[in-house]
Amino acid sequence: MNAQIIPREEATELGVQLRGAGRRIAFANGCFDILHAGHVRYLQAAKQQADILVVGVNSDRSASALKGPGRPLLPAPARAELVAALEPVDYVLIFDELNVEALLSELRPDVHCKGPDYTPETVPERALAKKLGIAVAIVGDPKDHSTRSLLAEIARRYRKQ
C-alpha cells in the first residue's frame, strides 16, 4: 500500500505529529470518482494554503449516498491511489461519513479547503471549523468541470457509434 494513504484511525495521530513538527496543515476532501482538471486545480490551490495537504476521499458507501446510483465508478482504494499520486497531495485517507466534521475534529487542520461550488456560508462544516479555530478557504477554479458532465459526454459519444 502507498505510504501516503493512511488508515482513517490514524487521522488524530497524523495531526498531532504534523503540528508537533511545526507544519501548517490544509485539508481538502471529495469523491474524486474520475479525476479531471477541476480536481487537480482544487488540490493545487488547497496545497497553497499550507505546508502539508491531507485529502479525504469518500468511501464507496458515502460517495454513492452523495452522488447517486451507479457511483462511484472506481472503488475507494483506487480513487485514493490516484489522488495520492498527485504532486500537491501529501496524505490521503478514506472516510465513510457524509461530511468531514469528525475528520476535522480528529485531524485539526489549520485550513479546511472547499471547492468553488461552495461559499463560506454554505460549507457544511463551517460552524465546527469556527469552533475549532480552523480557517475555511474556498479554493480552485470556477466549477465548470464535473465527473457528472464527463460521464454524460461519454454516454453521448458512445450512443453515436
TIRO-2110 file (N, C-alpha, C; in Angstrom, 1 decimal):
// TIRO-2110
0.8, -1.2, 0.0, N, 1, A
0.0, 0.0, 0.0, CA, 1, A
0.9, 1.3, 0.0, C, 1, A
0.4, 2.3, -0.6, N, 2, A
1.1, 3.6, -0.7, CA, 2, A
1.2, 4.2, 0.7, C, 2, A
2.4, 4.6, 1.1, N, 3, A
2.6, 5.1, 2.5, CA, 3, A
1.9, 6.4, 2.7, C, 3, A
1.5, 7.1, 1.6, N, 4, A
0.8, 8.4, 1.7, CA, 4, A
-0.7, 8.1, 2.1, C, 4, A
-1.2, 6.9, 1.9, N, 5, A
-2.5, 6.6, 2.2, CA, 5, A
-2.6, 6.0, 3.6, C, 5, A
-3.2, 6.7, 4.5, N, 6, A
-3.1, 6.3, 5.9, CA, 6, A
-4.5, 5.8, 6.3, C, 6, A
-4.5, 4.9, 7.3, N, 7, A
-5.8, 4.4, 7.8, CA, 7, A
-6.6, 5.5, 8.4, C, 7, A
-7.9, 5.5, 8.3, N, 8, A
-8.7, 6.5, 8.9, CA, 8, A
-8.5, 6.7, 10.4, C, 8, A
-8.2, 5.6, 11.1, N, 9, A
-8.0, 5.6, 12.5, CA, 9, A
-6.7, 6.4, 12.9, C, 9, A
-5.9, 6.7, 12.0, N, 10, A
-4.6, 7.4, 12.3, CA, 10, A
-4.7, 8.9, 12.0, C, 10, A
-5.9, 9.5, 11.8, N, 11, A
-6.0, 10.9, 11.5, CA, 11, A
-5.6, 11.8, 12.7, C, 11, A
-6.0, 11.4, 13.9, N, 12, A
-5.6, 12.2, 15.0, CA, 12, A
-4.1, 12.2, 15.2, C, 12, A
-3.5, 11.0, 15.2, N, 13, A
-2.0, 10.9, 15.4, CA, 13, A
-1.3, 11.7, 14.3, C, 13, A
-1.8, 11.6, 13.0, N, 14, A
-1.1, 12.4, 11.9, CA, 14, A
-1.1, 13.9, 12.3, C, 14, A
-2.3, 14.4, 12.7, N, 15, A
-2.4, 15.8, 13.0, CA, 15, A
-1.5, 16.2, 14.1, C, 15, A
-1.4, 15.4, 15.2, N, 16, A
-0.5, 15.6, 16.3, CA, 16, A
1.0, 15.7, 15.9, C, 16, A
1.4, 14.7, 15.0, N, 17, A
2.7, 14.6, 14.6, CA, 17, A
3.1, 15.8, 13.7, C, 17, A
2.2, 16.2, 12.8, N, 18, A
2.5, 17.3, 11.9, CA, 18, A
2.5, 18.6, 12.6, C, 18, A
1.6, 18.9, 13.5, N, 19, A
1.6, 20.1, 14.3, CA, 19, A
2.8, 20.2, 15.2, C, 19, A
3.2, 19.0, 15.8, N, 20, A
4.4, 18.9, 16.6, CA, 20, A
5.6, 19.3, 15.9, C, 20, A
5.6, 19.0, 14.6, N, 21, A
6.8, 19.3, 13.7, CA, 21, A
6.7, 20.8, 13.2, C, 21, A
5.7, 21.5, 13.6, N, 22, A
5.5, 22.9, 13.2, CA, 22, A
5.0, 23.1, 11.8, C, 22, A
4.3, 22.1, 11.3, N, 23, A
3.8, 22.1, 9.9, CA, 23, A
2.4, 22.7, 9.9, C, 23, A
2.1, 23.5, 9.0, N, 24, A
0.7, 24.0, 8.8, CA, 24, A
0.0, 23.0, 7.9, C, 24, A
-1.2, 22.6, 8.3, N, 25, A
-2.0, 21.6, 7.6, CA, 25, A
-3.2, 22.1, 6.9, C, 25, A
-3.4, 21.8, 5.6, N, 26, A
-4.6, 22.1, 4.9, CA, 26, A
-5.3, 20.7, 4.7, C, 26, A
-6.6, 20.8, 4.7, N, 27, A
-7.4, 19.6, 4.5, CA, 27, A
-8.4, 19.9, 3.3, C, 27, A
-8.5, 18.9, 2.4, N, 28, A
-9.5, 19.0, 1.3, CA, 28, A
-10.1, 17.6, 1.2, C, 28, A
-11.3, 17.6, 0.6, N, 29, A
-12.0, 16.3, 0.5, CA, 29, A
-12.9, 16.2, -0.7, C, 29, A
-13.2, 15.0, -1.1, N, 30, A
-14.1, 14.8, -2.2, CA, 30, A
-14.2, 13.3, -2.6, C, 30, A
-15.1, 13.1, -3.6, N, 31, A
-15.2, 11.7, -4.1, CA, 31, A
-14.1, 11.3, -5.1, C, 31, A
-13.7, 12.3, -5.9, N, 32, A
-12.7, 12.1, -6.9, CA, 32, A
-12.9, 10.8, -7.7, C, 32, A
-14.2, 10.7, -8.3, N, 33, A
-14.5, 9.5, -9.0, CA, 33, A
-13.8, 9.3, -10.3, C, 33, A
-13.8, 10.3, -11.1, N, 34, A
-13.0, 10.4, -12.3, CA, 34, A
-12.2, 11.7, -12.2, C, 34, A
-10.9, 11.5, -12.1, N, 35, A
-10.1, 12.7, -11.9, CA, 35, A
-10.2, 13.6, -13.2, C, 35, A
-10.3, 14.9, -13.0, N, 36, A
-10.3, 15.8, -14.1, CA, 36, A
-9.6, 17.1, -13.7, C, 36, A
-9.5, 18.0, -14.6, N, 37, A
-8.7, 19.3, -14.4, CA, 37, A
-9.2, 20.0, -13.2, C, 37, A
-10.5, 20.1, -12.9, N, 38, A
-11.0, 20.8, -11.8, CA, 38, A
-10.5, 20.2, -10.5, C, 38, A
-10.4, 18.9, -10.4, N, 39, A
-9.9, 18.3, -9.2, CA, 39, A
-8.4, 18.7, -9.0, C, 39, A
-7.6, 18.6, -10.0, N, 40, A
-6.2, 18.9, -9.9, CA, 40, A
-6.0, 20.4, -9.5, C, 40, A
-6.8, 21.3, -10.1, N, 41, A
-6.7, 22.7, -9.7, CA, 41, A
-7.1, 23.0, -8.3, C, 41, A
-8.2, 22.3, -7.9, N, 42, A
-8.6, 22.4, -6.5, CA, 42, A
-7.5, 21.9, -5.5, C, 42, A
-6.9, 20.8, -5.8, N, 43, A
-5.9, 20.3, -4.9, CA, 43, A
-4.6, 21.2, -4.9, C, 43, A
-4.3, 21.7, -6.1, N, 44, A
-3.1, 22.6, -6.2, CA, 44, A
-3.4, 23.9, -5.4, C, 44, A
-4.6, 24.4, -5.4, N, 45, A
-4.9, 25.6, -4.7, CA, 45, A
-5.0, 25.3, -3.2, C, 45, A
-5.5, 24.1, -2.8, N, 46, A
-5.5, 23.8, -1.4, CA, 46, A
-4.1, 23.7, -0.8, C, 46, A
-3.2, 23.1, -1.6, N, 47, A
-1.8, 23.0, -1.1, CA, 47, A
-1.2, 24.3, -0.9, C, 47, A
-1.6, 25.3, -1.6, N, 48, A
-1.0, 26.7, -1.4, CA, 48, A
-1.4, 27.3, -0.1, C, 48, A
-2.4, 26.7, 0.6, N, 49, A
-2.9, 27.2, 1.9, CA, 49, A
-2.0, 26.8, 3.0, C, 49, A
-1.1, 25.8, 2.8, N, 50, A
-0.3, 25.2, 4.0, CA, 50, A
0.9, 24.5, 3.5, C, 50, A
1.6, 23.9, 4.4, N, 51, A
2.8, 23.1, 4.1, CA, 51, A
2.5, 21.7, 3.7, C, 51, A
1.4, 21.2, 4.3, N, 52, A
1.0, 19.8, 4.1, CA, 52, A
-0.4, 19.8, 3.7, C, 52, A
-0.7, 19.0, 2.7, N, 53, A
-2.1, 18.8, 2.2, CA, 53, A
-2.5, 17.3, 2.5, C, 53, A
-3.6, 17.2, 3.3, N, 54, A
-4.2, 16.0, 3.6, CA, 54, A
-5.5, 15.9, 2.9, C, 54, A
-5.8, 14.9, 2.2, N, 55, A
-7.0, 14.8, 1.4, CA, 55, A
-7.9, 13.6, 1.9, C, 55, A
-9.2, 13.9, 2.2, N, 56, A
-10.1, 12.9, 2.5, CA, 56, A
-10.9, 12.4, 1.2, C, 56, A
-10.9, 11.1, 1.0, N, 57, A
-11.6, 10.6, -0.1, CA, 57, A
-12.8, 9.8, 0.4, C, 57, A
-14.0, 10.1, -0.1, N, 58, A
-15.2, 9.5, 0.3, CA, 58, A
-15.1, 8.0, 0.0, C, 58, A
-15.6, 7.2, 1.0, N, 59, A
-15.7, 5.7, 0.8, CA, 59, A
-16.8, 5.4, -0.3, C, 59, A
-16.8, 4.2, -0.7, N, 60, A
-17.8, 3.8, -1.7, CA, 60, A
-19.2, 4.1, -1.2, C, 60, A
-19.5, 3.8, 0.0, N, 61, A
-20.8, 4.0, 0.6, CA, 61, A
-21.2, 5.5, 0.6, C, 61, A
-20.3, 6.3, 1.1, N, 62, A
-20.6, 7.7, 1.2, CA, 62, A
-20.7, 8.4, -0.2, C, 62, A
-19.8, 8.0, -1.1, N, 63, A
-19.8, 8.5, -2.4, CA, 63, A
-21.2, 8.2, -3.1, C, 63, A
-21.6, 6.9, -2.9, N, 64, A
-22.9, 6.5, -3.5, CA, 64, A
-24.1, 7.3, -2.9, C, 64, A
-24.0, 7.5, -1.6, N, 65, A
-25.1, 8.3, -1.0, CA, 65, A
-25.1, 9.7, -1.5, C, 65, A
-23.9, 10.3, -1.7, N, 66, A
-23.9, 11.7, -2.2, CA, 66, A
-24.1, 11.9, -3.7, C, 66, A
-23.6, 10.9, -4.5, N, 67, A
-23.7, 11.1, -5.9, CA, 67, A
-24.8, 10.3, -6.6, C, 67, A
-25.4, 9.3, -6.0, N, 68, A
-26.5, 8.6, -6.5, CA, 68, A
-26.1, 7.2, -7.0, C, 68, A
-27.1, 6.5, -7.5, N, 69, A
-27.0, 5.1, -8.0, CA, 69, A
-25.9, 5.0, -9.1, C, 69, A
-25.1, 3.9, -9.1, N, 70, A
-24.1, 3.7, -10.1, CA, 70, A
-22.8, 4.4, -9.8, C, 70, A
-22.7, 5.2, -8.8, N, 71, A
-21.5, 5.8, -8.4, CA, 71, A
-21.1, 5.3, -7.0, C, 71, A
-19.8, 5.3, -6.8, N, 72, A
-18.7, 5.7, -7.7, CA, 72, A
-18.4, 4.6, -8.7, C, 72, A
-17.7, 5.0, -9.8, N, 73, A
-17.3, 4.1, -10.8, CA, 73, A
-16.1, 3.3, -10.3, C, 73, A
-15.2, 4.0, -9.7, N, 74, A
-13.9, 3.4, -9.2, CA, 74, A
-14.1, 3.1, -7.7, C, 74, A
-13.5, 2.0, -7.2, N, 75, A
-13.6, 1.7, -5.7, CA, 75, A
-12.7, 2.7, -5.0, C, 75, A
-13.0, 3.0, -3.7, N, 76, A
-12.3, 3.9, -2.9, CA, 76, A
-10.8, 3.7, -2.9, C, 76, A
-10.2, 2.5, -2.8, N, 77, A
-8.8, 2.3, -2.8, CA, 77, A
-8.1, 2.8, -4.1, C, 77, A
-8.8, 2.6, -5.2, N, 78, A
-8.2, 3.1, -6.5, CA, 78, A
-8.3, 4.6, -6.5, C, 78, A
-9.4, 5.2, -6.1, N, 79, A
-9.5, 6.7, -6.1, CA, 79, A
-8.5, 7.3, -5.1, C, 79, A
-8.3, 6.7, -4.0, N, 80, A
-7.3, 7.2, -3.0, CA, 80, A
-5.9, 7.1, -3.7, C, 80, A
-5.6, 6.0, -4.4, N, 81, A
-4.3, 5.9, -5.0, CA, 81, A
-4.0, 6.9, -6.1, C, 81, A
-5.0, 7.2, -6.9, N, 82, A
-4.9, 8.2, -7.9, CA, 82, A
-4.7, 9.6, -7.3, C, 82, A
-5.4, 9.9, -6.2, N, 83, A
-5.3, 11.2, -5.6, CA, 83, A
-3.9, 11.3, -4.9, C, 83, A
-3.4, 10.2, -4.3, N, 84, A
-2.1, 10.2, -3.6, CA, 84, A
-1.0, 10.4, -4.6, C, 84, A
-1.2, 10.1, -5.9, N, 85, A
-0.2, 10.2, -6.9, CA, 85, A
0.0, 11.7, -7.4, C, 85, A
-1.0, 12.5, -7.1, N, 86, A
-0.9, 13.9, -7.5, CA, 86, A
0.1, 14.7, -6.7, C, 86, A
0.9, 15.5, -7.3, N, 87, A
2.0, 16.2, -6.7, CA, 87, A
1.7, 17.0, -5.5, C, 87, A
0.5, 17.7, -5.5, N, 88, A
0.3, 18.6, -4.3, CA, 88, A
-0.1, 17.8, -3.0, C, 88, A
-0.4, 16.5, -3.2, N, 89, A
-1.0, 15.7, -2.1, CA, 89, A
0.1, 15.0, -1.2, C, 89, A
0.0, 15.3, 0.1, N, 90, A
0.9, 14.6, 1.0, CA, 90, A
0.4, 13.4, 1.6, C, 90, A
-0.9, 13.4, 2.0, N, 91, A
-1.5, 12.3, 2.7, CA, 91, A
-3.0, 12.1, 2.2, C, 91, A
-3.5, 10.9, 2.2, N, 92, A
-4.8, 10.6, 1.8, CA, 92, A
-5.4, 9.6, 2.8, C, 92, A
-6.7, 9.8, 3.1, N, 93, A
-7.4, 8.8, 3.9, CA, 93, A
-8.8, 8.7, 3.4, C, 93, A
-9.3, 7.5, 3.6, N, 94, A
-10.7, 7.2, 3.1, CA, 94, A
-11.6, 7.4, 4.3, C, 94, A
-12.7, 8.1, 4.1, N, 95, A
-13.7, 8.3, 5.2, CA, 95, A
-15.1, 7.9, 4.8, C, 95, A
-15.9, 7.4, 5.7, N, 96, A
-17.2, 6.9, 5.5, CA, 96, A
-18.4, 7.8, 5.7, C, 96, A
-18.1, 8.9, 6.4, N, 97, A
-19.2, 9.8, 6.8, CA, 97, A
-19.6, 10.7, 5.6, C, 97, A
-20.8, 11.3, 5.7, N, 98, A
-21.3, 12.1, 4.6, CA, 98, A
-20.7, 13.5, 4.6, C, 98, A
-20.1, 13.9, 5.8, N, 99, A
-19.4, 15.2, 5.8, CA, 99, A
-18.1, 14.9, 6.6, C, 99, A
-17.3, 16.0, 6.7, N, 100, A
-16.0, 15.7, 7.3, CA, 100, A
-15.8, 16.3, 8.7, C, 100, A
-16.9, 16.5, 9.4, N, 101, A
-16.9, 17.1, 10.7, CA, 101, A
-16.0, 16.2, 11.7, C, 101, A
-16.2, 14.9, 11.7, N, 102, A
-15.4, 14.0, 12.5, CA, 102, A
-13.9, 14.1, 12.2, C, 102, A
-13.6, 14.2, 10.9, N, 103, A
-12.2, 14.3, 10.5, CA, 103, A
-11.6, 15.6, 10.9, C, 103, A
-12.3, 16.7, 10.8, N, 104, A
-11.8, 18.0, 11.2, CA, 104, A
-11.5, 17.9, 12.7, C, 104, A
-12.4, 17.3, 13.5, N, 105, A
-12.2, 17.2, 14.9, CA, 105, A
-11.0, 16.4, 15.3, C, 105, A
-10.7, 15.4, 14.5, N, 106, A
-9.6, 14.5, 14.7, CA, 106, A
-8.2, 15.0, 14.2, C, 106, A
-8.2, 15.5, 12.9, N, 107, A
-7.0, 15.9, 12.3, CA, 107, A
-6.6, 17.3, 12.8, C, 107, A
-7.6, 18.2, 13.0, N, 108, A
-7.4, 19.6, 13.5, CA, 108, A
-6.5, 20.3, 12.5, C, 108, A
-6.9, 20.4, 11.2, N, 109, A
-6.0, 21.2, 10.3, CA, 109, A
-6.1, 22.6, 10.6, C, 109, A
-5.2, 23.4, 10.0, N, 110, A
-5.2, 24.8, 10.1, CA, 110, A
-6.2, 25.4, 9.2, C, 110, A
-6.4, 24.8, 8.0, N, 111, A
-7.3, 25.3, 7.0, CA, 111, A
-8.2, 24.1, 6.4, C, 111, A
-9.4, 24.4, 6.3, N, 112, A
-10.4, 23.4, 5.7, CA, 112, A
-10.7, 24.0, 4.3, C, 112, A
-10.3, 23.3, 3.2, N, 113, A
-10.4, 23.8, 1.9, CA, 113, A
-11.6, 23.2, 1.2, C, 113, A
-12.5, 24.0, 0.6, N, 114, A
-13.6, 23.5, -0.2, CA, 114, A
-13.5, 24.2, -1.6, C, 114, A
-14.1, 23.5, -2.5, N, 115, A
-14.1, 23.9, -3.9, CA, 115, A
-15.1, 25.1, -4.1, C, 115, A
-15.0, 25.7, -5.3, N, 116, A
-15.8, 26.9, -5.7, CA, 116, A
-17.3, 26.6, -5.8, C, 116, A
-17.7, 25.4, -5.7, N, 117, A
-19.2, 25.1, -5.7, CA, 117, A
-19.8, 25.5, -4.3, C, 117, A
-18.9, 25.9, -3.4, N, 118, A
-19.3, 26.3, -2.0, CA, 118, A
-19.0, 27.8, -1.9, C, 118, A
-19.7, 28.4, -0.9, N, 119, A
-19.3, 29.8, -0.5, CA, 119, A
-19.0, 29.6, 1.0, C, 119, A
-18.4, 30.6, 1.6, N, 120, A
-18.1, 30.4, 3.1, CA, 120, A
-19.4, 30.1, 3.9, C, 120, A
-20.5, 30.6, 3.4, N, 121, A
-21.7, 30.4, 4.2, CA, 121, A
-22.3, 29.0, 3.9, C, 121, A
-22.0, 28.3, 2.8, N, 122, A
-22.6, 27.1, 2.5, CA, 122, A
-21.7, 25.9, 2.9, C, 122, A
-20.5, 26.1, 3.4, N, 123, A
-19.6, 25.0, 3.8, CA, 123, A
-20.3, 24.2, 4.9, C, 123, A
-20.7, 22.9, 4.8, N, 124, A
-21.4, 22.2, 5.8, CA, 124, A
-20.7, 22.2, 7.2, C, 124, A
-19.4, 22.2, 7.2, N, 125, A
-18.7, 22.1, 8.4, CA, 125, A
-18.3, 23.5, 9.0, C, 125, A
-18.8, 24.6, 8.5, N, 126, A
-18.3, 25.9, 8.8, CA, 126, A
-18.5, 26.2, 10.3, C, 126, A
-19.6, 25.8, 11.0, N, 127, A
-19.7, 26.1, 12.4, CA, 127, A
-18.7, 25.4, 13.2, C, 127, A
-18.5, 24.1, 12.9, N, 128, A
-17.5, 23.3, 13.7, CA, 128, A
-16.1, 23.9, 13.4, C, 128, A
-15.8, 24.2, 12.2, N, 129, A
-14.5, 24.8, 11.9, CA, 129, A
-14.2, 26.0, 12.7, C, 129, A
-15.2, 26.9, 12.8, N, 130, A
-15.1, 28.1, 13.6, CA, 130, A
-14.9, 27.8, 15.0, C, 130, A
-15.6, 26.9, 15.6, N, 131, A
-15.5, 26.5, 17.0, CA, 131, A
-14.1, 25.9, 17.3, C, 131, A
-13.5, 25.2, 16.3, N, 132, A
-12.2, 24.6, 16.5, CA, 132, A
-11.0, 25.5, 16.1, C, 132, A
-11.4, 26.7, 15.6, N, 133, A
-10.3, 27.6, 15.1, CA, 133, A
-9.7, 27.3, 13.8, C, 133, A
-10.4, 26.6, 13.0, N, 134, A
-9.9, 26.2, 11.7, CA, 134, A
-10.5, 27.2, 10.6, C, 134, A
-9.5, 27.7, 9.9, N, 135, A
-9.9, 28.7, 8.8, CA, 135, A
-10.6, 27.9, 7.7, C, 135, A
-11.6, 28.5, 7.0, N, 136, A
-12.2, 27.9, 5.8, CA, 136, A
-11.8, 28.7, 4.6, C, 136, A
-11.3, 28.0, 3.6, N, 137, A
-10.9, 28.6, 2.4, CA, 137, A
-11.6, 28.0, 1.2, C, 137, A
-12.1, 28.9, 0.3, N, 138, A
-12.8, 28.4, -0.9, CA, 138, A
-11.7, 28.5, -2.0, C, 138, A
-11.3, 27.4, -2.6, N, 139, A
-10.1, 27.3, -3.5, CA, 139, A
-10.5, 26.6, -4.8, C, 139, A
-9.7, 26.8, -5.8, N, 140, A
-9.9, 26.1, -7.1, CA, 140, A
-10.5, 27.1, -8.1, C, 140, A
-10.6, 26.6, -9.3, N, 141, A
-11.1, 27.4, -10.4, CA, 141, A
-12.6, 27.3, -10.5, C, 141, A
-13.3, 28.1, -11.3, N, 142, A
-14.7, 28.1, -11.3, CA, 142, A
-15.2, 26.7, -11.6, C, 142, A
-16.4, 26.3, -11.1, N, 143, A
-16.9, 25.0, -11.2, CA, 143, A
-17.5, 24.8, -12.6, C, 143, A
-16.6, 24.6, -13.6, N, 144, A
-17.0, 24.2, -14.9, CA, 144, A
-16.5, 22.9, -15.4, C, 144, A
-16.1, 22.0, -14.4, N, 145, A
-15.7, 20.7, -14.6, CA, 145, A
-16.5, 19.8, -13.6, C, 145, A
-16.9, 18.6, -14.1, N, 146, A
-17.5, 17.7, -13.1, CA, 146, A
-17.5, 16.3, -13.7, C, 146, A
-17.4, 15.4, -12.8, N, 147, A
-17.5, 14.0, -13.2, CA, 147, A
-18.8, 13.7, -13.9, C, 147, A
-19.9, 14.3, -13.4, N, 148, A
-21.2, 14.1, -14.0, CA, 148, A
-21.3, 14.5, -15.4, C, 148, A
-20.7, 15.7, -15.7, N, 149, A
-20.7, 16.1, -17.1, CA, 149, A
-19.8, 15.3, -18.0, C, 149, A
-18.6, 14.8, -17.5, N, 150, A
-17.8, 13.9, -18.2, CA, 150, A
-18.5, 12.6, -18.5, C, 150, A
-19.2, 12.0, -17.6, N, 151, A
-20.0, 10.8, -17.8, CA, 151, A
-21.1, 11.0, -18.9, C, 151, A
-21.7, 12.2, -18.8, N, 152, A
-22.8, 12.5, -19.8, CA, 152, A
-22.2, 12.6, -21.2, C, 152, A
-21.0, 13.2, -21.3, N, 153, A
-20.4, 13.3, -22.6, CA, 153, A
-19.9, 12.0, -23.1, C, 153, A
-19.4, 11.1, -22.3, N, 154, A
-19.0, 9.8, -22.7, CA, 154, A
-20.2, 9.0, -23.2, C, 154, A
-21.3, 9.1, -22.5, N, 155, A
-22.6, 8.4, -22.9, CA, 155, A
-23.1, 9.0, -24.2, C, 155, A
-23.0, 10.3, -24.4, N, 156, A
-23.5, 10.9, -25.6, CA, 156, A
-22.6, 10.4, -26.8, C, 156, A
-21.3, 10.4, -26.7, N, 157, A
-20.5, 10.0, -27.7, CA, 157, A
-20.6, 8.5, -28.0, C, 157, A
-20.8, 7.7, -27.0, N, 158, A
-20.9, 6.2, -27.2, CA, 158, A
-22.2, 5.9, -27.9, C, 158, A
-23.3, 6.6, -27.6, N, 159, A
-24.6, 6.4, -28.3, CA, 159, A
-24.5, 6.7, -29.8, C, 159, A
-23.6, 7.6, -30.2, N, 160, A
-23.5, 7.9, -31.6, CA, 160, A
-22.9, 6.8, -32.4, C, 160, A
-22.1, 5.9, -31.8, N, 161, A
-21.4, 4.9, -32.5, CA, 161, A
-22.3, 3.8, -32.9, C, 161, A
END
